[in-house]
């Protein structure tokens, strides 16, 4: 059987402890968002470099042919 002490905290949390708990939760959320943003940026940067690499090779081949003519 569950009694009231198991359901409800018998002591109130101080304002400072509550603020610290909120601050910690906010920092965790911000850190998770920053990590997700950095991962997305790295993924997009890699995709952009892969997309640009074939174009650079084609340009270098065409420019070398133009010089030899």
N, C-alpha and C positions, 0 to 999 in steps of 0.2 A: 504494500500500500504506500502511496505517496503522501507525504505530509507537507505542510506549508513551507518548512525550511528548505526542502528540496526544490520547490517550485520558485520561491521568491528569495532574493538575497536579503538576509537579515540586517545587513548594514548598508547604509547609503554610501555611494562613491563620492569622494570629495570633488570639488570643482576642478582642482588641479589634476587629479587623476583622470577625470572625465575628459578634460582638455587634452591631456597626454594621449589618451586612448584614441581620441578623434584625430589628433595630429599624426599618430602612427598609422592609422588607417588611411589617411589622406596621402601620406608619403608612400605607402605600399601601392596605392592606386596609381599615383604619378609615376612610380618606378616601372610598374607593369606597362603603362601607356608608352613610356619612353622606350622601353625594350621592344615593344611591338612596332613603334615608329622606326626605330633603328633597323630592325629586321626588314621592314617593308622598304626602307630606303636602300638597303644593301641589295635586296632582290631586284628592285627597279634599276639600280645602277648597273648591276650585272646584265640585266636584259638589254639595257641601252647600249652597253659596250659590245655585247654579242651582236646586236643589230647593226652597229656602226662598223664593226670589224670587216664584214664582207664588202661593204661599200668602199672602205679604205683600200682594200686589196684591189678591187676593180679600178679605182681611180689611179692607183699606182701603176697598174698594168697598162691602162689606156694612156697615161701620161708618158710612160717609157716608150710606148710605141710611137707616140706623136713626136718624140724627140729623135727617134732613130730614122724617121722618114725623111 
